[in-house]
Amino acid sequence: MARAKKRATIKDVAAEAGVSYQTVSRVINDHPSVTDKTRTKVQEAIETLGFRPSLAARSLPQRRSFIIGLIVPYEADYLFRDPNLIAQISGIDAEANAQGYNLLLSTAGQSDNGLDAYERFIRNQVADGAIVVETASLQEGNARLARQGYPYVSIGYDTTANACSVHCNDYEGAREATLHLLQKGHRRIGVINGPPLGAIGSMQERLNGYQRALADANIPFDANLVYDGDYTRPSGQTATQHLMALADPPTAIFAFNDRMAMGAVRALDEAGRRVPEDVAVVGFDDITTAGDFNPALTTVRQPAKLMGQIAAQMLFKLIDGQSVDSQERVLPAELVLRKSS
């Protein structure tokens, strides 16, 4: 008696077409993220194998919303003033569009710690996963996401168990920037740090890189040369006024983002100090206006858009139940030399 022919499965179709079984599922359900070429290839494989989708195969993707959350524990007006965050979101959005997903933005209200951005996201329960922008509230907020079973990826440093994250090499970028100023002959280098409730991991790594370069040059760390800002130009001005009022003021200022560096240049100009002749200034991020600023800003470039793209790619793998190549992706930072130093 002849053995009955084994019924083809969705994984058989995937192997025949050379795609993932998730892609086959999207074709079955006519999802718009599939290209015409891929759709044709899958449909041909279905015909070749005589595959008949089961009800379960048809309903699988319908349990998804095709929405991913973007949790930004800052107030919305801050978000849209930060070119670096906008670049990250642009990268996330590009990857989401390619996969047929929409973004759901969850920002902080008036809370001191930004956790309400997480709470609203969890309460809504409409997204398949989330990407989180690093802040001081990240660890507690991400622990809540993990307890709820949400796949998520952090842009920034995340010490949560089994967390996935992507960030640039802040330590090495800051070390190189400080080394550049040391090579220019500066020994008193002021730092404009981020806020205590800001991107703690990134800012701490930049401070560590700064301190490492000083130590390698046998220059003792002076805490009086470090002043907190809040990532804005006005805070860079205020910090610079404070630093330049010291009995032994710095001859160079390293601001931990470009907007604060631009504020530093303005404060120096108002005080009659020339940049870089009297005081050199270096920023971090290489936002789009850094090269057009006067003087053109020396800065550390971090690939913000690429960070967003990679974070989204990692998240989609997690949503599909796949493993990621590396749970922590560290991208290189690049010192960009211009006229301000």
SULGIPE-V792853 format. One record per helix or strand of 2 or more residues. SS is the DSSP state (2 for helix, 1 for strand). FROM is the first residue (numbers start at 1). TO is the last residue. Records with the same first field share a line. If there is no record, write none. Layout:
BEGIN
SS = FROM-TO + FROM-TO
END
This chain:
BEGIN
2 = 10-17 + 21-28 + 36-49 + 55-63 + 76-79 + 83-98 + 115-124 + 138-148 + 170-183 + 200-216 + 223-225 + 233-244 + 258-270 + 304-319
1 = 67-72 + 102-107 + 129-133 + 151-155 + 164-168 + 189-193 + 226-228 + 252-255 + 280-285 + 298-301 + 328-331 + 334-336
END
